[in-house]
Amino acid sequence: MLSRVASHIYWLGRYLERAENYARFIDVNFNLMQDLPMDLKEQWQPLVAATGDLDVYLSKHKDFERHQVMHFLAFDPDNPNSMLSAVTKARENARIIRENLSKETWEKANELYYMLTEGYEKKVWKKEDPRKFFESVKNQILLIYGLADATVARTEGWYFRQLGQMLERADKTSRILDVKYHILLPSPNEVGTPLDFLHWTALLKSVTGFNTYRRLYGNIDPSGVVEFLVLNKYFPRSIYYCLKEAERFLHCISDNSGDGFKNSAEKAIGEMKSRLEYSEVDDIISVGLHEYLDGLQLKINHISDLISENFFQLKLNFTENP
């Protein structure tokens, strides 16, 4: 496979996952706001912080009104990571390598783009209750995933898309967990209160893990949630699970059927996965959750850079997508 084609497929996976995560974050946060006490101010600033684009937002806005945050995260063309920007880039990547996709996958990706542009034209972010729109976006992306999994041969192209999706998912899980722990809770005095419970519940729902968590862990407990979202070996949105799958896809791409590594990307992701595999939640807490998650995010970015160096730039010196 050409490096150029592999790069487009990889970033198609990342951008679709990014848009899907933004849709679920906004939807769940909106639901959380409905459950908060009437005298408590809505908290939309943490959602911007979770994306890593707080500086970009502050360059345009002075406060964090709901309609401003929703526009910034979902439709702002000046935000390179907004849902509309991510879907536009995903569609462009899909268009360039259209012959590598099934007809159905391309059609649904195209429909997703027009769904976002229609929402932009109708100013969905100003509606009293925009949840139906964000739910539709999330379901459309999940439909694309299902079509791709059911219609695309398990060759290099499929592995590159899955690789991008898993790395993006690991990054977003770490960010939303980091924001809840450090920003969402108004006061340390409210730890263990019904408000704290609402926040942890919203966090689990944002990754569609609430019911699974309750079956595995029972009561909502901060250390249990951290273990579930960082170290759980079976939940498909935990950071460990995402990295384990990403490593498997890398091995398939490089035809590495044995132990060890064949390139620097495999080495880096193997080391990171192994540290998580043999970690316990107390190890994370002792380091400090924010510091631990910040380190994970930097390592995930480094792995993405190494993937680019090994597979996208090596032969053609081609740089794709910042």
C-alpha positions in Angstrom: 0.0 0.0 0.0 1.3 3.5 -0.9 2.2 5.6 2.1 -0.1 8.4 0.9 -3.1 6.0 0.8 -2.2 4.5 4.3 -2.0 8.0 5.7 -5.5 9.0 4.4 -7.0 5.9 5.8 -5.4 6.3 9.2 -6.6 9.9 9.5 -10.0 8.9 8.3 -10.2 6.6 11.3 -9.0 9.3 13.7 -11.2 12.1 12.5 -14.4 10.0 12.6 -13.6 8.9 16.1 -12.9 12.4 17.1 -16.3 13.6 15.8 -18.1 10.7 17.5 -16.5 11.5 20.8 -17.4 15.2 20.6 -21.0 14.3 19.8 -21.3 12.0 22.8 -19.5 14.5 25.2 -21.9 17.3 24.3 -24.9 15.0 24.5 -24.0 13.6 27.9 -23.0 17.0 29.3 -26.3 18.5 28.2 -28.1 15.7 30.0 -26.0 16.3 33.1 -27.0 20.0 33.1 -30.6 19.0 33.3 -30.0 17.1 36.5 -27.9 19.7 38.4 -29.5 21.7 41.2 -31.2 24.9 40.0 -28.8 27.1 41.9 -25.7 25.6 40.4 -24.2 27.2 37.3 -23.9 25.1 34.2 -20.4 23.8 33.7 -19.4 23.9 30.0 -15.8 25.1 30.5 -14.5 21.5 31.4 -15.8 20.2 28.1 -13.6 22.7 26.2 -10.7 21.8 28.4 -11.2 18.1 27.6 -10.5 18.7 23.9 -7.2 20.5 24.5 -8.4 23.6 22.7 -9.0 25.9 25.6 -6.6 28.5 24.3 -8.3 28.6 20.9 -11.6 29.1 22.6 -10.4 31.9 24.9 -9.0 33.8 21.9 -12.6 34.1 20.7 -14.8 34.1 23.8 -14.6 35.5 27.3 -17.1 33.3 29.0 -18.5 29.7 28.6 -22.2 30.1 27.7 -23.8 26.9 26.5 -24.5 28.1 23.0 -21.0 29.4 22.6 -19.3 26.2 23.7 -21.6 24.0 21.6 -21.0 26.1 18.5 -17.2 26.0 19.2 -17.1 22.2 19.7 -19.5 21.2 17.0 -19.6 23.8 14.2 -16.9 26.4 14.5 -14.8 26.4 11.2 -12.0 28.2 13.0 -11.7 25.3 15.5 -9.6 22.7 13.7 -11.0 19.9 16.0 -14.7 20.8 15.9 -17.1 18.1 14.8 -17.7 19.9 11.5 -13.9 20.3 10.9 -13.2 16.7 11.8 -16.0 15.4 9.5 -15.0 17.6 6.7 -11.4 16.3 6.9 -12.7 12.7 7.3 -14.8 13.1 4.1 -11.9 14.6 2.2 -9.6 11.7 3.2 -12.4 9.3 2.2 -12.9 11.0 -1.1 -9.2 10.7 -2.0 -9.0 7.0 -1.2 -12.6 6.2 -2.3 -11.5 3.2 -4.3 -10.3 1.6 -1.1 -13.7 2.0 0.6 -17.0 0.1 0.0 -19.7 2.1 -1.8 -21.9 2.0 1.3 -19.1 3.4 3.5 -18.5 6.3 1.2 -22.2 7.1 0.9 -22.7 7.2 4.7 -19.6 9.3 5.2 -21.0 11.7 2.7 -24.4 11.7 4.4 -22.6 12.5 7.7 -21.0 15.6 6.2 -24.3 16.9 4.9 -25.9 16.2 8.3 -23.3 18.5 9.9 -23.6 21.2 7.3 -27.4 21.2 7.6 -27.0 21.5 11.4 -24.7 24.4 10.9 -27.2 26.2 8.6 -30.0 25.6 11.0 -27.9 26.8 14.0 -28.7 23.7 16.0 -26.5 25.0 18.9 -29.1 27.7 19.6 -32.0 25.2 20.0 -33.5 24.6 23.4 -32.8 20.9 23.2 -30.3 19.8 20.5 -29.7 16.3 21.9 -31.5 14.6 19.1 -29.1 16.1 16.6 -26.0 14.9 18.4 -27.5 11.5 19.0 -28.1 11.3 15.2 -24.4 12.2 14.5 -23.2 9.6 16.9 -25.4 6.9 15.4 -24.4 7.8 11.9 -20.7 7.4 12.7 -21.4 4.1 14.5 -23.2 3.0 11.3 -20.2 3.8 9.3 -18.1 1.7 11.6 -20.5 -1.2 11.3 -20.5 -0.9 7.5 -16.7 -0.7 7.3 -16.3 -3.8 9.6 -18.9 -5.8 7.6 -17.8 -4.9 4.1 -14.1 -4.2 4.0 -11.5 -7.0 3.7 -9.0 -7.3 6.6 -6.1 -6.0 4.7 -3.6 -3.2 5.4 -6.2 -0.5 4.7 -8.6 -1.9 7.3 -5.8 -2.2 9.9 -4.7 1.4 9.4 -8.2 2.8 9.9 -8.6 0.7 13.1 -5.2 1.8 14.3 -6.2 5.5 13.9 -9.6 4.9 15.6 -8.0 3.1 18.6 -5.3 5.8 19.3 -7.9 8.6 19.0 -10.3 6.7 21.4 -7.5 6.2 24.0 -6.6 9.9 23.8 -10.2 11.0 24.3 -10.9 8.6 27.1 -7.9 10.0 29.0 -9.0 13.6 28.4 -12.5 13.3 29.7 -11.3 11.4 32.7 -8.7 14.0 33.5 -11.2 16.8 33.3 -13.7 15.2 35.6 -11.1 14.5 38.3 -9.6 18.0 38.3 -12.2 20.5 37.1 -15.7 19.3 37.2 -16.1 19.0 40.9 -16.8 22.4 42.4 -15.4 21.7 45.8 -13.5 19.0 47.7 -16.3 19.1 50.2 -18.7 17.6 47.7 -16.7 14.4 47.2 -19.1 11.6 47.8 -22.2 13.7 47.6 -25.1 13.2 45.1 -23.5 15.9 42.9 -20.3 13.9 42.8 -22.3 10.8 41.9 -24.0 12.7 39.1 -20.6 13.7 37.6 -19.1 10.2 37.8 -22.3 8.8 36.2 -22.1 11.4 33.4 -18.5 10.4 32.8 -19.4 6.7 32.5 -22.3 7.5 30.2 -20.0 9.6 28.0 -18.1 6.5 27.1 -21.3 4.3 27.1 -19.9 2.4 30.0 -22.4 3.0 32.9 -24.2 -0.3 32.7 -21.1 -2.3 32.1 -19.4 -0.6 35.1 -22.3 -1.3 37.4 -22.3 -5.0 36.4 -18.5 -5.3 37.0 -17.9 -3.0 40.0 -21.3 -2.3 41.6 -21.3 1.1 43.4 -19.9 4.2 41.8 -16.5 4.7 43.3 -13.8 7.1 41.9 -11.0 4.5 42.1 -13.2 1.9 40.5 -14.0 4.3 37.6 -10.3 5.1 37.1 -9.5 1.4 37.0 -12.4 0.7 34.6 -11.5 3.5 32.1 -7.7 3.1 32.3 -6.8 -0.5 33.1 -9.8 -2.7 32.3 -8.8 -5.5 29.8 -12.2 -6.1 28.3 -14.0 -2.7 28.1 -13.5 -1.5 24.5 -13.1 2.1 25.5 -10.6 1.7 28.3 -7.1 3.1 27.5 -5.4 -0.3 28.0 -7.9 -2.1 25.6 -7.4 0.6 22.9 -3.6 0.4 23.1 -3.7 -3.4 23.1 -5.8 -3.4 19.9 -3.6 -0.7 18.4 -0.6 -2.8 19.0 -2.2 -5.8 17.4 -3.1 -3.7 14.3 0.5 -2.5 14.0 1.8 -6.0 14.1 -0.7 -7.0 11.4 0.5 -4.1 9.2 4.2 -4.9 9.7 3.6 -8.7 9.5 5.0 -9.2 12.9 3.7 -12.6 14.0 6.3 -13.1 16.8 7.3 -11.4 20.0 9.1 -8.1 20.1 9.0 -5.3 17.6 10.0 -4.5 14.1 9.9 -0.7 14.2 10.0 2.2 16.7 6.2 2.6 16.7 5.7 -1.0 17.8 8.4 -0.6 20.4 6.8 2.5 21.9 3.3 1.2 22.0 4.5 -2.2 23.3 6.3 -0.5 26.2 3.2 1.7 27.0 0.8 -1.3 26.9 3.0 -3.4 29.1 3.2 -0.7 31.8 -0.5 -0.4 31.8 -1.0 -4.2 31.8 1.1 -4.6 35.0 -0.2 -1.4 36.7 -2.8 -1.2 39.5 -5.1 1.7 40.2 -3.1 2.5 43.4 0.0 3.0 41.2 -1.9 5.6 39.2 -3.3 7.4 42.2 0.1 7.5 43.9 1.6 9.3 40.9 -1.4 11.7 40.7 -4.2 11.1 38.2 -3.7 14.3 36.3 0.1 13.8 36.0 -0.4 10.1 35.0 -3.0 10.9 32.3 -1.0 13.9 31.0 1.9 11.5 30.5 -0.3 9.0 28.7 -1.5 11.7 26.3 2.0 12.8 25.5 3.0 9.1 24.8 0.0 8.6 22.5 1.0 11.7 20.5 4.5 10.4 20.3 3.3 7.0 19.1 1.3 8.8 16.4 4.4 10.7 15.3 6.3 7.4 15.1 3.6 5.8 13.0 3.9 8.7 10.6 7.7 8.4 10.4 7.6 4.7 9.9 4.7 4.3 7.4 3.7 7.7 5.9 7.0 9.6 5.4 9.6 6.9 5.0 9.1 6.2 1.3 7.6 9.4 0.0 8.6 12.0 2.6 4.9 12.8 2.6 3.5 14.8 5.6 -0.3 14.2 6.1 -2.5 16.1 8.5 -1.1 18.1 11.4 
